Amino acid sequence: MTDDPVLRASDADRDRVAAVLGEALATGRLTSVEHADRLDAAYTAKTVGELVPLTRDLPEVTASHVPSVVEQQTIDSKFSKVIRKGRWVASRHTKLSATFGALIVDLSEAVLPGREITIEADARFSKMIVRVPDNARVIDEGASMFGKRNVSGGSEGDGPLIRIAGRSMFSKVIVSRGVSDWNLR
């Protein structure tokens, strides 16, 4: 990021600030409310000068300290039930894969690395459940064959954009904001 505060901020500048804020949340330096407020300010910032105060009181995160899973990770369930919930670092591109099992992923408390992430949900003879944050905008770009796909996260909200892609065969894929007919506990 350049030092000139009047220059327009780039997406890369905003993403670097988001990485610092995400690390601060994961290490307990920021509360979830502080993180959400600062992240919102980061992604609405127009100039570099608006980004500087957001991380002034936080340690700098260098490329070597940013988790390698930030760009891409896979969560896999084969012949078993896997649950990912609580505070964890999601990736820009997260591949969910379930074969003859169950996979439950809760993003409501996860540290999201940016304003847009893609979930590739591939299920075969399985049940897959994804809980998104309350303020998320969700776009379904996936397909299903001989199964059920219920993506009800909605398209309205001021939070992150979550794209749900992937294919399911002989499976049930549920994406929602709340816990209604399924159990994360």
Beta strands, then each sheet from edge to edge (+ up, - down):
strand 1: 72-78
strand 2: 81-84
strand 3: 93-99
strand 4: 102-106
strand 5: 116-124
strand 6: 127-131
strand 7: 137-140
strand 8: 143-145
strand 9: 148-151
strand 10: 161-165
strand 11: 167-169
strand 12: 172-176
sheet 1: 1+ 3+ 5+ 10+ 7+
sheet 2: 1+ 3+ 5+ 11+ 8+
sheet 3: 2+ 4+ 6+ 12+ 9+
end
